[in-house]
Each structure stands twice: as C-alpha cells, then as structure tokens.
Amino acid sequence: MTVLTNPDDIAAYRLLVLQKGLSLETKGIKMTRGRSCYSIIKSEFNLKGNKIRVLDQFTKLLQEQNVLRK
C-alpha cells in the first residue's frame, strides 16, 4: 500500500481521480451524489464544451503538467 503525504502528490492524485471520474461520467456512470467531476473540472480549469471535449482538454492539460503519462 502506498501512502501519499506530500501535498503535491495529494494534489496530483486528486487531478487523476477527477480525470477518471469524468471518464466514467462520459459512459453514463455517476461518481458521487454531489457535484459531478464534469462541473468541478469546468469551474476550476475554465474549460468549455461537452463532457467528451472537456475530458480531452483535461487529459491534455494533465499530460502537459506531467501528472499523466503520454
């Protein structure tokens, strides 16, 4: 089991969870009963478009920040 204690690692993990959650939402699966990953990503990163376009933009953003491997 891996424990994340570095704040940068925790923030990067959160971004990965949002990306995977949005991926599930594009397939019709709800991640939570609260705000959707789609709405969180759109508001925090000021991305525009439907779920698939926002997922593509967000994935590209994570690759540029070296959070997600290409």
Buried (B, 14 or more C-beta within 10 A) or exposed (E): EEEEEEEEEEEBEEBEEBBEBBBEBBEEEEBEEEEBBBEBBBEEEEBEEEBEEBBEBBBEBBEEEEBBEE
